[in-house]
Amino acid sequence: MATEAPREHYPTLLRKTSVYLAPGEVTRLASLAEQEGTTRAEVIRRAIRVYEPEQRGDRHFALVASAEGPGGSVADLTEDDLLDGFGA
């Protein structure tokens, strides 16, 4: 009588999904799993847990470059300097 292979039981909180990978990514994933002594799925789960989105530039548009310049205040300018260019 042949013995049946043990069935693996997965926690019910996990959801099955599919991921399309390029051949090189599949090779790297398998290599990482082997090095870590774990499954490919666990490597992916770990990578997702530590993933940080790339910064895509400053989203505070009003503040961009606001600290650039000579550092003086418009309040320090004379009235003549303020009116210069207005034909006064």
Residue, then its C-alpha position, 0 to 999 in steps of 0.5 A: m500500500a502506497t503512503e500518501a504525501p502529507r498535505e500542507h495546510y495553509p492558514t485560512l487568512l491567506r488568499k491565493t493569487s497569481v503573479y506574472l514574472a519574467p524568466g529572470e525574476v522567476t530564477r531570482l525568486a527561486s534562488l532567494a527561496e533556496q538561500e533562505g530555506t523557505t518557499r517562493a510565496e514566503v519570499i514574496r510575502r516578506a518583500i511586500r511587508v518591507y516594500e516602500p513606494e518610490q518617492r515621485g517628487d515633492r507633493h507640497f507644490a506651494l513650498v517648492a523652492s520657497a527657501e531659495g533666494p537671498g534670504g531677505s524679506v520684502a519688508d526690508l525693501t525700501e518703497d523706491d525698490l518696491l516701486d521700481g519697474f512700475g513707472a513711479 
